[in-house]
Amino acid sequence: MIEITDLTKTFDKKYVLNGLSLSIRQGEIIAIIGRSGGGKSVLLKHIIGLLKPDSGSIFIKGHDIVKAKGKTLQHIRNMFGVLFQGGALFDSMTVFDNVAFPLKEKTKLNKNEIKERVNTALLDVGLTDVEYKYPAELSGGMKKRVALARALITEPELVLFDEPTTGLDPIMLRAIHRLIQSTHKKYNFTGIIISHEIPEIFDVADRVAMLHEGKIEIVGTPDEIKKSDDIIVRQFLSGEA
């Protein structure tokens, strides 16, 4: 689905990504873990084409998003749904209008079709009777659910989750993780999750990749990561400096 090869990116002459390579399989959920400030969100922005690398390539279903422009770039971006860390809901819009926004921007569906799609998306994330509320009236967990509904409304092939459970209590954290699993089962998207939630993320991901000093240190199943003898992996999982 995605083939990242020798990706490099510097800021102020400091390498954030330093020859990073990673293959992401179609239909899997892969979690990218690593220390804060280690480049995980920078990698995500490269995958969706918001940043251009200094060198390297990112092929998404055969298209190199690094070189893509115009309609080709837009075509690739239309494959994506994104759940941002803070939810990124529009405060001045109701829940309904927030979720409907991508459909109004990207499709020619009529009002009744949009209403049906929005209601289905909200039901998929366990929300009812919230269509006409505003984000300020919602709890943190409900905002995440609305943001997930918006990310899935166009039925994207790829969904990027940028720390989707940040700021949530343990109960809501597990609820959002279960929600990601259930929606993945229904929509069969390819999911990329940036997460600091160790070990909880191991229950969600099919594979885990650890980013360290600008490169992928290790990639494997959750069990393989937990059993790894790599000293850097062991230190990270145990919270040692």
N, C-alpha and C positions, 0 to 999 in steps of 0.2 A: 504493500500500500504506500509506504513512505521509505525512501532510501536516502539517508543523509551520509555524505562522504566528505571527510577532511574539512569540516567546517571551522573557520577561524573568524574571530571578531575581537577587535581591540577597542578600548576606550582609554583615551589619554595614554596611549602606548602600552597599556596593560592588557594582557590577554585574558578575556573572559571565556571565550571558546577557543580551544587550542588544538585543532586537528580532530574535532569530534566526529565520530562515525557511529551510526545506529540504524538498524533496520526495524521497521514497525510493520507487523503483519496485519492483513485485512481481518477485521472483525474482533481483534483482541482488545483488551484493556491493558495498557502498559502504564505503570507508575514510574515517574522520574523523581528520585530522591537525592538528597545531598544537602550540604550546609547552606545556611542563609547567605545570600550574596554570591553564591557559587555559579550563577549563570542559568538557572533553570527557567526563569521567566524570559530571559533573553533568548534562550533556545526556542521557547514557545512562539515568541514574536517573529523569529526567523521562519518557523514552519508555516505561519499564516501569511508571511510576506510583508509584515510591518517593518521589519529591519532587513537590510541587505548585508551579507557577510563580506569580510575582506577577501575571502577565497573559499572555495568549496561549492558543493551542489546539494540541492534538496529536490529529489524527484518525487512527485506525488502522482500516482497512477500514470507514470510515464512523462509527466510534464515537469520541467525544471522551473520551480517558482522563483529561483534566483534570477533567471534570465527573462521570465515571463513579463509581458507588458500588455496594457490595454485590455481587450476583450479576453485574451487568454488568461491573464492574471485574474480578472473578475470571475471567469469560469471556474478557476481553481478555488478562489475564495468562497464561491457559492457552495462548495462542497462542505464548508465548515459551519459548525455551531460552536459558540464559545460561552462558557460559564466563567465570568470574571470573579476574582477574589472577593470583591465587595458586592457582587451582584450586579452593579452598574445599572440599576433601574432608573428610569426617568422619574424624578420626584413629582413633576407636574402632570404626569399621566396616571390614569387608573391602571389597575392590574390588567384589565382587559386590553387597554391600548398598548401597554408595555409588551404583552405577549403577542398581540396582533401586529406590532410594528414591522417585523421582518417580512410578513406576508404582504403588507401594504407596500413595502419598498421593493420587493423582489418578484411579486406575482401579479397576475391580473384576475385574481379570484374576486367574486362579488361579495357583498356584505354578508349575505346568508352563509356562504361557504366559509368565509373568514370566522364568523361567529361559531359555526360548528367545529372548525379546527381548533379554535381557542378553547372552547368548552372541553373538548376531548383532551387537549394538552394539559389543562388544569386538573382534570380527573386523573390523568396518568400520574401526576405528582401528588395526588391525594388532597386537592384543594377544591372546595365548593363554597358558593355564596361569598366569594371575595372579589368578583369581577369589578365591582365599582368602588372598591376601597383604593386608597392611595398608599404608596410604599411606607409613608410615615405611620400608617395605622397597623402595620404588620410587624410581627416578631422577626428576629434574625433568621430563624429557621424557615419561616414562611417566605421571607424575601429570597432565600436560596432556592426554594421550591418554584417560586415564580420565575426566577432567573433561569432555572433548569427547563421549565416549560417553554420559555422564549427560545432557549438554545436549541430545543428539539422541534420547534413548531414547523420548520421547513423540511423536517425529516433528513437531516444532513448525513453524509457518509462518514464524516469525521467530527468528533466533538472534543474540544480542548477544555480541560478543567484546571483552572489556575487556583490552586489551594481552595477547593470548594467548601471545606469545613472550618476554615479559619474563624475563630471567635465563637464557635458553638460549644455548648456543654457536651459531655460524653454521650448522653442519651440522644441528643439531636444529631451529633456527629455520626453515630451508628445508623440513625434513621436516614440521613442523607446518603450514606454509603449503600444502604439497602436499596434506596431509591435509584441510585446510579445503576446498581445491578439489575433491578427489575426493568428499568427503561432500556438498558442495553439488551436485555433478553427480547424485548418487544421490537426495538428498532434495529438491532444488530449493527450499530455503528462501530467504527473504530475509535476507541477512546484513549486519550493521553491525559494523565492526571499528574499535575505537579503537587506534591504533598510532603508535609513534615510529620504527618500522623503515623508514627511508628509505635507499635506494630499493626495498628488497625488497618492501614492501607493494604497489608498483605492479604486480608480477607476479601478484598475487592479485585485486585489486579491478577491478570493471567501471568504477566511477567513484570519484573522490576529492573530498572536501570539506575545505577548510581553514578551521578555526575561529580567528578572530583578534579580540581585544578584544570578545568576546561575540557576534560575528556571523560568518556564513559569508562569508569573503573571496572565495572562488572555488570553483566546483564544475565538474568536467569529467572526461573520460577521463584515465587516467594520462599519455598522450602530450600531451594539452592542458595538463595541469598542468606537466609538465616543460618545455614550450615557452612557457609563459606569460611575458609581459613585466611582469607585476605585480611591483613592487619588493619588496613584503612577501613574496610567494611565492618570489622569487629569493633573498632573504636567508635565508629559512627553509630552503630546499633546500640552500643552500651552507653553512649553519651559521654565518652571520654575525649579529652582534648588531644 
